[in-house]
Amino acid sequence: MTKENSIKLFQDKRVRVQWDEEQEKWFFSIIDVIEVLTDSPCPRKYWNALKTKLKNKS
């Protein structure tokens, strides 16, 4: 893997990342980050429920 598209480890869990050369920023997979932070068995469902709650709030 290259710097532009790689996997980082955080607390022994994989987090997919992508480097944007133009913006000079790292982008992280939100699903992977949610899994690391919440230990959720279904991080995609967790993310979908969170998005729905945030949309309904505004």
CYANA upper distance limits for C-alpha pairs under 8 A (distance plus 0.5 A):
  1 MET  CA      5 ASN  CA      6.76
  1 MET  CA      6 SER  CA      5.99
  2 THR  CA      6 SER  CA      6.53
  3 LYS  CA     18 GLN  CA      8.14
  3 LYS  CA     19 TRP  CA      7.13
  4 GLU  CA     17 VAL  CA      8.48
  4 GLU  CA     18 GLN  CA      5.74
  4 GLU  CA     19 TRP  CA      4.85
  4 GLU  CA     20 ASP  CA      7.31
  4 GLU  CA     21 GLU  CA      8.24
  5 ASN  CA     16 ARG  CA      8.26
  5 ASN  CA     17 VAL  CA      6.54
  5 ASN  CA     18 GLN  CA      5.04
  5 ASN  CA     19 TRP  CA      6.87
  6 SER  CA     16 ARG  CA      6.70
  6 SER  CA     17 VAL  CA      6.08
  6 SER  CA     18 GLN  CA      6.92
  7 ILE  CA     14 ARG  CA      6.73
  7 ILE  CA     15 VAL  CA      6.06
  7 ILE  CA     16 ARG  CA      5.08
  7 ILE  CA     17 VAL  CA      6.33
  8 LYS  CA     14 ARG  CA      6.33
  8 LYS  CA     15 VAL  CA      5.69
  8 LYS  CA     16 ARG  CA      6.88
  8 LYS  CA     17 VAL  CA      7.48
  9 LEU  CA     13 LYS  CA      5.90
  9 LEU  CA     14 ARG  CA      5.31
  9 LEU  CA     15 VAL  CA      6.53
 10 PHE  CA     14 ARG  CA      7.00
 10 PHE  CA     15 VAL  CA      7.51
 10 PHE  CA     36 VAL  CA      7.90
 11 GLN  CA     36 VAL  CA      8.03
 13 LYS  CA     36 VAL  CA      7.16
 14 ARG  CA     32 ASP  CA      7.57
 15 VAL  CA     28 PHE  CA      7.51
 15 VAL  CA     29 SER  CA      7.07
 15 VAL  CA     32 ASP  CA      5.68
 15 VAL  CA     33 VAL  CA      7.05
 16 ARG  CA     28 PHE  CA      6.47
 16 ARG  CA     29 SER  CA      5.95
 16 ARG  CA     32 ASP  CA      7.36
 17 VAL  CA     26 TRP  CA      7.14
 17 VAL  CA     27 PHE  CA      6.00
 17 VAL  CA     28 PHE  CA      4.98
 17 VAL  CA     29 SER  CA      6.72
 18 GLN  CA     26 TRP  CA      6.22
 18 GLN  CA     27 PHE  CA      5.63
 18 GLN  CA     28 PHE  CA      7.07
 19 TRP  CA     24 GLU  CA      7.58
 19 TRP  CA     25 LYS  CA      6.43
 19 TRP  CA     26 TRP  CA      5.12
 19 TRP  CA     27 PHE  CA      6.79
 20 ASP  CA     24 GLU  CA      5.98
 20 ASP  CA     25 LYS  CA      5.93
 20 ASP  CA     26 TRP  CA      6.81
 20 ASP  CA     27 PHE  CA      7.99
 21 GLU  CA     25 LYS  CA      7.62
 28 PHE  CA     32 ASP  CA      8.32
 28 PHE  CA     33 VAL  CA      7.86
 29 SER  CA     33 VAL  CA      6.84
 30 ILE  CA     34 ILE  CA      6.55
 31 ILE  CA     35 GLU  CA      6.74
 31 ILE  CA     43 PRO  CA      6.25
 31 ILE  CA     44 ARG  CA      6.38
 31 ILE  CA     47 TRP  CA      7.40
 32 ASP  CA     36 VAL  CA      6.84
 32 ASP  CA     43 PRO  CA      8.00
 33 VAL  CA     37 LEU  CA      6.64
 34 ILE  CA     38 THR  CA      6.26
 34 ILE  CA     39 ASP  CA      8.08
 34 ILE  CA     40 SER  CA      7.99
 34 ILE  CA     43 PRO  CA      6.45
 34 ILE  CA     46 TYR  CA      8.37
 34 ILE  CA     47 TRP  CA      7.87
 35 GLU  CA     39 ASP  CA      5.63
 35 GLU  CA     40 SER  CA      6.01
 35 GLU  CA     41 PRO  CA      7.99
 35 GLU  CA     42 CYS  CA      8.27
 35 GLU  CA     43 PRO  CA      5.76
 40 SER  CA     46 TYR  CA      7.83
 42 CYS  CA     46 TYR  CA      6.85
 43 PRO  CA     47 TRP  CA      6.60
 44 ARG  CA     48 ASN  CA      6.71
 45 LYS  CA     49 ALA  CA      6.62
 46 TYR  CA     50 LEU  CA      6.64
 47 TRP  CA     51 LYS  CA      6.61
 48 ASN  CA     52 THR  CA      6.78
 49 ALA  CA     53 LYS  CA      6.77
 50 LEU  CA     54 LEU  CA      6.67
 51 LYS  CA     55 LYS  CA      6.62
 52 THR  CA     56 ASN  CA      6.70
 53 LYS  CA     57 LYS  CA      6.67
 54 LEU  CA     58 SER  CA      7.22
